Amino acid sequence: MWGKNKNENPGGTDFETAADRVTAEVLPNPEEDPGFSEKPGDGSSNAPEDESGDRLEIRPEWAVALARSPYALVAKFYHPAFALSDEQAKKLGPKLLPLIRKVTDVWIPSWLAGASNRNPEMTDAVLALAVTGYVQWMHVQKIQETEREAADNAKRVKGERVTEMPLRSDPEPEERIVGERLADGSLVI
């Protein structure tokens, strides 16, 4: 227990032992493959084409929707004047495309790689939430679609055929005077 100087690390603590446990991918020599060190799409003739397929294709209409989203949220909870007009969103969308591409292609994958290595439980929880959110989104979309179809297929009623029914109320009693007749012809005694 305490005070015992026992080496419980079976791999050792020296550099050589630790280096033997680590494996790394052997990278090609840049002199042998000049295109390897070039970045895809940097304009160099030796640059390889982006064949990885790892990039997420961001459509301009997605950028417009992403540009609207924070303002729509504030407009919903604070004041409707915060909502962007179509013209403002179309101007802002293309300016956000480089940032969105950087976030989806670089920052999120690197964050996920680091987070999944440190906290696999957190990664599983985030993925479970994402999948559940997607499934719920699709479920709600189907419900909304059936509700829209039901509303479209509902029988239309023209306004002239709809009338308000007056509330049923008891008529006021007639004034009764002894010796006179009521409206129905009966004699008040």
C-alpha positions in Angstrom: 0.0 0.0 0.0 1.6 3.3 1.0 5.3 3.5 1.2 5.9 0.4 -0.9 7.9 1.2 -4.0 6.4 -1.4 -6.3 6.4 -0.9 -10.0 2.8 -1.6 -11.0 3.2 -0.3 -14.6 4.0 -3.5 -16.6 5.0 -1.5 -19.7 7.7 0.5 -17.9 8.2 4.2 -17.8 11.1 4.7 -20.1 10.7 6.3 -23.5 11.7 3.2 -25.5 9.0 1.0 -23.9 6.4 3.6 -24.4 7.4 4.2 -28.0 7.2 0.5 -28.7 3.5 0.4 -27.6 2.6 3.3 -30.0 1.9 2.5 -33.6 1.8 5.3 -36.2 0.9 5.3 -39.9 4.0 5.6 -42.1 3.6 8.7 -44.3 5.1 8.8 -47.8 8.1 10.9 -48.5 7.2 14.2 -50.1 10.1 13.9 -52.6 8.7 10.6 -53.8 5.1 11.8 -54.1 5.0 15.6 -54.6 1.2 15.7 -54.9 0.8 14.2 -51.4 1.9 17.4 -49.6 -0.4 19.7 -51.7 -3.8 20.5 -50.5 -6.8 19.6 -52.8 -8.2 22.6 -54.7 -5.3 25.0 -54.0 -4.7 25.6 -57.7 -1.5 23.6 -57.9 -1.1 21.3 -60.9 0.2 18.6 -58.5 -2.7 18.9 -56.1 -4.8 15.8 -55.9 -8.5 16.0 -56.6 -10.8 15.7 -53.6 -11.8 12.1 -53.9 -12.4 11.4 -50.3 -16.1 12.3 -50.4 -15.8 13.4 -46.7 -17.0 16.9 -47.5 -20.6 17.8 -46.8 -22.1 19.6 -49.7 -23.8 22.7 -48.4 -26.5 24.1 -50.7 -27.0 27.8 -50.9 -30.7 27.5 -49.7 -29.4 25.7 -46.5 -27.1 28.7 -45.9 -30.1 31.0 -46.2 -32.1 28.9 -43.8 -29.1 28.8 -41.4 -28.8 32.6 -41.7 -32.5 33.0 -40.8 -32.5 30.6 -37.8 -31.0 32.6 -35.0 -33.1 35.7 -36.0 -36.3 33.6 -36.3 -35.7 32.2 -32.8 -35.3 35.8 -31.3 -38.3 36.9 -33.4 -40.4 34.2 -31.9 -39.5 34.8 -28.3 -38.7 38.5 -28.1 -40.2 40.5 -31.0 -41.3 39.6 -34.6 -39.3 42.5 -36.0 -36.1 40.5 -35.5 -37.1 38.1 -38.4 -35.0 38.6 -41.5 -36.7 39.5 -44.8 -36.1 37.3 -47.8 -33.7 39.9 -49.3 -31.6 40.1 -46.1 -31.4 36.3 -45.8 -30.4 35.9 -49.5 -27.6 38.5 -49.0 -26.4 36.9 -45.7 -26.5 33.3 -46.9 -23.6 33.3 -49.4 -21.5 35.2 -46.8 -22.0 32.4 -44.3 -21.2 29.5 -46.8 -17.4 29.5 -46.1 -18.0 29.5 -42.3 -20.6 26.7 -42.6 -18.2 24.6 -44.8 -15.3 25.2 -42.3 -17.5 24.2 -39.4 -18.9 21.0 -41.1 -15.7 19.9 -42.7 -13.0 20.8 -40.1 -14.2 21.9 -36.7 -17.0 19.4 -36.0 -15.1 16.3 -37.2 -12.0 17.3 -35.2 -14.1 18.0 -32.1 -16.0 14.8 -32.5 -12.7 12.9 -32.9 -11.3 14.4 -29.8 -14.4 14.1 -27.7 -15.1 10.5 -28.8 -11.5 9.5 -27.7 -11.9 11.1 -24.3 -15.5 10.4 -23.5 -17.1 7.5 -25.4 -20.2 7.7 -23.2 -20.7 11.3 -24.2 -20.3 10.4 -27.8 -22.9 7.6 -27.5 -25.3 10.0 -25.8 -24.9 12.7 -28.4 -25.4 10.2 -31.2 -28.5 8.8 -29.5 -29.9 12.3 -29.1 -29.2 13.1 -32.7 -30.7 9.9 -34.1 -33.8 10.3 -31.8 -34.1 13.9 -32.9 -34.0 12.9 -36.5 -36.5 10.1 -36.1 -38.9 12.5 -34.2 -38.4 15.2 -36.9 -39.4 12.7 -39.6 -42.4 11.5 -37.6 -43.6 15.0 -37.0 -43.2 15.8 -40.7 -45.4 12.8 -41.6 -48.0 13.9 -39.1 -48.0 17.5 -40.5 -48.3 16.2 -44.0 -51.3 14.0 -43.2 -52.9 16.9 -41.4 -52.3 19.2 -44.4 -53.8 16.6 -46.7 -56.8 16.2 -44.4 -57.3 19.9 -44.4 -57.0 20.1 -48.2 -59.4 17.3 -48.7 -62.0 18.6 -46.1 -65.3 19.6 -47.5 -65.4 23.3 -48.2 -68.4 25.2 -46.9 -69.3 28.5 -48.5 -69.8 31.4 -46.1 -73.3 32.2 -47.3 -74.5 28.8 -46.1 -73.2 29.2 -42.6 -75.5 31.1 -40.3 -75.3 31.9 -36.7 -78.0 30.3 -34.6 -79.4 32.5 -31.9 -79.0 31.3 -28.4 -82.2 29.7 -27.0 -83.6 31.8 -24.3 -86.9 31.8 -22.4 -89.3 34.6 -23.5 -90.1 37.2 -20.9 -93.3 36.5 -19.2 -96.3 38.6 -20.1 -97.7 41.0 -17.7 -100.8 39.4 -16.1 -103.7 41.6 -15.1 -106.7 39.9 -13.4 -109.7 39.8 -15.7 -107.8 40.4 -19.0 -106.8 38.0 -21.7 -103.2 36.9 -22.6 -101.8 36.8 -26.1 -102.8 33.1 -26.4 -106.4 34.0 -25.5 -106.5 32.6 -22.0 -108.2 34.6 -19.3 -106.2 35.6 -16.2 -108.1 34.8 -13.0 
